Amino acid sequence: MDLQVRKYQLIQEVFKIEKPDILDKLEKLLKAESSNEIVASTVEGQPLTKAEYKKELQKAEQEVLKGEFTTQENLEREIENW
């Protein structure tokens, strides 16, 4: 069966749903599936899911707030000493 036909049939079935709890379960399933999608990669080339990427961003933001970072100016000085 063609993918587009299957999607259309699924949409028709969703329109028939009358119970909110079934829609809740369907939404959770779709959100869980999309959070497993690879959206980025590490500098080492390791894939990151959306959830992992968000976690890495939060970690980086905390490091910046704690002052745990190197400015471009300091990095350029360090490179001169290589």
C-alpha positions as CSV (number, residue, x, y, z in Angstrom):
1,M,0.0,0.0,0.0
2,D,1.2,3.5,-0.9
3,L,2.6,5.6,2.0
4,Q,0.4,8.5,1.2
5,V,-2.7,6.3,1.2
6,R,-1.8,4.9,4.6
7,K,-1.3,8.4,6.0
8,Y,-4.7,9.4,4.7
9,Q,-6.4,6.4,6.2
10,L,-4.7,7.0,9.5
11,I,-5.9,10.6,9.5
12,Q,-9.4,9.4,8.8
13,E,-9.2,7.0,11.8
14,V,-7.9,9.8,14.0
15,F,-10.9,11.9,13.1
16,K,-13.2,9.1,14.3
17,I,-11.6,9.0,17.8
18,E,-14.0,10.2,20.5
19,K,-12.0,9.4,23.7
20,P,-9.5,12.0,24.8
21,D,-7.3,9.4,26.5
22,I,-6.7,7.7,23.2
23,L,-5.7,11.0,21.6
24,D,-3.4,11.6,24.6
25,K,-1.7,8.2,24.0
26,L,-1.3,8.9,20.3
27,E,0.2,12.3,21.0
28,K,2.7,10.8,23.5
29,L,3.7,8.1,21.0
30,L,4.3,10.7,18.3
31,K,6.3,13.0,20.6
32,A,8.4,10.1,21.8
33,E,9.1,9.1,18.2
34,S,10.1,12.6,17.2
35,S,12.4,12.9,20.3
36,N,14.4,9.9,19.1
37,E,15.1,11.5,15.7
38,I,18.7,12.5,15.2
39,V,19.0,16.3,15.0
40,A,22.7,17.0,15.5
41,S,26.0,15.4,16.2
42,T,28.9,15.9,18.6
43,V,32.3,17.2,17.5
44,E,33.4,13.6,17.6
45,G,30.6,12.8,15.1
46,Q,28.3,10.9,17.5
47,P,24.6,11.4,16.7
48,L,22.4,13.3,19.1
49,T,18.6,12.9,19.5
50,K,16.5,16.0,20.1
51,A,16.4,15.2,23.8
52,E,20.1,14.7,24.0
53,Y,20.8,17.9,22.1
54,K,18.6,19.9,24.5
55,K,20.4,18.3,27.5
56,E,23.8,19.3,26.0
57,L,22.5,22.9,25.4
58,Q,21.3,23.2,29.0
59,K,24.7,21.9,30.2
60,A,26.5,24.4,28.0
61,E,24.3,27.3,29.3
62,Q,25.1,26.3,32.9
63,E,28.8,26.3,32.1
64,V,28.6,29.8,30.7
65,L,26.7,31.0,33.7
66,K,29.4,29.5,36.0
67,G,32.1,31.3,33.9
68,E,33.5,27.9,32.6
69,F,34.4,29.0,29.1
70,T,37.3,30.5,27.1
71,T,37.0,33.8,25.3
72,Q,38.2,34.1,21.8
73,E,40.9,36.6,23.0
74,N,42.3,34.1,25.5
75,L,42.2,31.3,22.9
76,E,44.1,33.4,20.4
77,R,46.8,34.1,23.1
78,E,47.0,30.4,23.8
79,I,47.4,29.6,20.1
80,E,50.3,32.0,19.9
81,N,52.2,29.9,22.4
82,W,51.9,26.6,20.5
